């Protein structure tokens, strides 16, 4: 771990506020686990009801997910929409099968993340919901972390380690294999310093988020959509600009030479486009007057 990170750890949370928040959250997690003893008694999963996920008649979140999303929020923030809960309820049997995978002590973290969460729309992609459920039901084995974003884990490792080494086959790993590798590396990093070695894992992760907040990381698929949208917007702006020039030319407000000059200014000085459009709009208003 970088020396600068260790120095920041030494002065982190001096008044103990965050530590108390984490301790309260861990106490709530114990209450949650008592209410839903799926690890100790997997058959109790069958006692879970559709209304525990989503109350169809009132449109409210069921008790199970109220715990996951709200009461246990200090153990990892999720931003969800009611449609997700509706879909889970509509495929309730699949969700229960996934819960059996979550509490299966024989399955690795990678296998649990790679389970068929994508069969329920909204639980696929980076599987934040799945990872939080896995964390809550596997907390005591001390090999899980309350960081559910793959990109955040990658960012933290690159930030806190002198050298972050990723295996050559990393890009070809499954989503679960990547998450297990990153989790293991983060746990090793925590153990590397006598300052953070004894820290509870949630407290360590709070330190990371408080001290090194991740930048806004946009997935590649979303970047492509945004880039395509930006191109379309630029094309539309240019089309509107040319329509304005052609209208002014038709009304003899500008000459053909002016039109070509304005068109060249648009291409050569993109930073002045707003000023140029305003100038031409004044000409249009004068025409109308």
WOPEFEN-V134094 format. One record per residue. SS is DSSP state (helix for helix, strand for strand, loop for the rest). PHI is phi in whole degrees, 0 to 359 (* if undefined). Layout:
# WOPEFEN-V134094
ss=SS phi=PHI
ss=SS phi=PHI
This chain:
# WOPEFEN-V134094
ss=loop phi=*
ss=loop phi=300
ss=helix phi=299
ss=helix phi=295
ss=helix phi=291
ss=helix phi=298
ss=helix phi=297
ss=helix phi=292
ss=helix phi=295
ss=helix phi=296
ss=loop phi=252
ss=loop phi=288
ss=loop phi=55
ss=loop phi=301
ss=loop phi=271
ss=loop phi=77
ss=helix phi=298
ss=helix phi=292
ss=helix phi=300
ss=helix phi=294
ss=helix phi=299
ss=helix phi=295
ss=helix phi=299
ss=helix phi=296
ss=helix phi=296
ss=helix phi=294
ss=helix phi=297
ss=helix phi=295
ss=helix phi=299
ss=helix phi=298
ss=helix phi=297
ss=helix phi=299
ss=helix phi=292
ss=helix phi=291
ss=helix phi=288
ss=loop phi=236
ss=loop phi=279
ss=loop phi=293
ss=loop phi=289
ss=loop phi=290
ss=loop phi=218
ss=helix phi=306
ss=helix phi=296
ss=helix phi=291
ss=helix phi=301
ss=helix phi=293
ss=helix phi=281
ss=loop phi=293
ss=loop phi=250
ss=helix phi=307
ss=helix phi=293
ss=helix phi=289
ss=helix phi=266
ss=strand phi=206
ss=strand phi=270
ss=loop phi=299
ss=loop phi=291
ss=loop phi=257
ss=loop phi=73
ss=strand phi=260
ss=strand phi=293
ss=loop phi=288
ss=helix phi=299
ss=helix phi=302
ss=helix phi=280
ss=helix phi=294
ss=helix phi=295
ss=helix phi=300
ss=helix phi=275
ss=helix phi=251
ss=helix phi=297
ss=loop phi=257
ss=helix phi=303
ss=helix phi=298
ss=helix phi=267
ss=loop phi=135
ss=loop phi=278
ss=loop phi=234
ss=loop phi=243
ss=loop phi=237
ss=loop phi=238
ss=helix phi=301
ss=helix phi=301
ss=helix phi=298
ss=helix phi=293
ss=helix phi=299
ss=helix phi=293
ss=helix phi=297
ss=helix phi=298
ss=helix phi=290
ss=loop phi=236
ss=helix phi=298
ss=helix phi=295
ss=helix phi=296
ss=helix phi=298
ss=helix phi=296
ss=helix phi=297
ss=helix phi=293
ss=helix phi=296
ss=helix phi=298
ss=helix phi=294
ss=helix phi=303
ss=loop phi=264
ss=loop phi=287
ss=loop phi=289
ss=loop phi=273
ss=loop phi=267
ss=loop phi=285
ss=helix phi=301
ss=helix phi=300
ss=helix phi=296
ss=helix phi=292
ss=helix phi=289
ss=loop phi=277
ss=loop phi=300
ss=loop phi=282
ss=helix phi=296
ss=helix phi=291
ss=helix phi=292
ss=loop phi=251
ss=loop phi=301
ss=loop phi=105
ss=loop phi=254
ss=loop phi=273
ss=loop phi=50
ss=loop phi=273
ss=loop phi=60
ss=helix phi=300
ss=helix phi=297
ss=helix phi=301
ss=helix phi=294
ss=helix phi=290
ss=helix phi=298
ss=helix phi=299
ss=helix phi=300
ss=helix phi=296
ss=helix phi=263
ss=helix phi=229
ss=helix phi=306
ss=helix phi=290
ss=helix phi=279
ss=loop phi=59
ss=loop phi=230
ss=loop phi=232
ss=loop phi=228
ss=loop phi=274
ss=loop phi=236
ss=loop phi=254
ss=loop phi=264
ss=helix phi=300
ss=helix phi=295
ss=helix phi=292
ss=helix phi=298
ss=helix phi=300
ss=helix phi=298
ss=helix phi=297
ss=helix phi=296
ss=helix phi=293
ss=helix phi=279
ss=helix phi=265
ss=loop phi=264
ss=loop phi=300
ss=loop phi=221
ss=loop phi=264
ss=loop phi=256
ss=loop phi=251
ss=loop phi=299
ss=loop phi=302
ss=loop phi=272
ss=helix phi=307
ss=helix phi=294
ss=helix phi=265
ss=loop phi=290
ss=loop phi=288
ss=helix phi=302
ss=helix phi=292
ss=helix phi=296
ss=helix phi=298
ss=helix phi=296
ss=helix phi=294
ss=helix phi=299
ss=helix phi=297
ss=helix phi=299
ss=helix phi=301
ss=helix phi=294
ss=helix phi=292
ss=helix phi=296
ss=helix phi=297
ss=helix phi=298
ss=helix phi=299
ss=helix phi=286
ss=loop phi=288
ss=loop phi=245
ss=loop phi=296
ss=loop phi=288
ss=loop phi=263
ss=loop phi=306
ss=loop phi=272
ss=loop phi=293
ss=loop phi=295
ss=helix phi=298
ss=helix phi=294
ss=helix phi=296
ss=helix phi=298
ss=helix phi=292
ss=helix phi=297
ss=helix phi=303
ss=helix phi=297
ss=helix phi=292
ss=helix phi=287
ss=helix phi=268
ss=loop phi=230
ss=loop phi=303
ss=loop phi=295
ss=loop phi=291
ss=loop phi=292
ss=loop phi=255
ss=loop phi=261
ss=loop phi=303
ss=helix phi=301
ss=helix phi=297
ss=helix phi=288
ss=helix phi=299
ss=helix phi=296
ss=helix phi=297
ss=helix phi=295
ss=helix phi=295
ss=helix phi=296
ss=helix phi=296
ss=helix phi=296
ss=helix phi=297
ss=helix phi=297
ss=helix phi=295
ss=helix phi=295
ss=helix phi=296
ss=helix phi=293
ss=helix phi=298
ss=helix phi=292
ss=helix phi=297
ss=helix phi=296
ss=helix phi=296
ss=helix phi=293
ss=helix phi=297
ss=helix phi=295
ss=helix phi=298
ss=helix phi=295
ss=helix phi=294
ss=helix phi=296
ss=helix phi=292
ss=helix phi=299
ss=loop phi=266
ss=loop phi=58
ss=loop phi=275
ss=loop phi=223
ss=loop phi=272
ss=helix phi=298
ss=helix phi=294
ss=helix phi=299
ss=helix phi=302
ss=helix phi=295
ss=helix phi=292
ss=helix phi=295
ss=helix phi=297
ss=helix phi=292
ss=helix phi=299
ss=helix phi=302
ss=helix phi=284
ss=helix phi=276
ss=loop phi=230
ss=helix phi=300
ss=helix phi=290
ss=helix phi=256
ss=helix phi=297
ss=helix phi=297
ss=helix phi=298
ss=helix phi=296
ss=helix phi=297
ss=helix phi=298
ss=helix phi=297
ss=helix phi=289
ss=helix phi=296
ss=helix phi=297
ss=helix phi=298
ss=helix phi=297
ss=helix phi=295
ss=helix phi=296
ss=helix phi=297
ss=helix phi=291
ss=loop phi=286
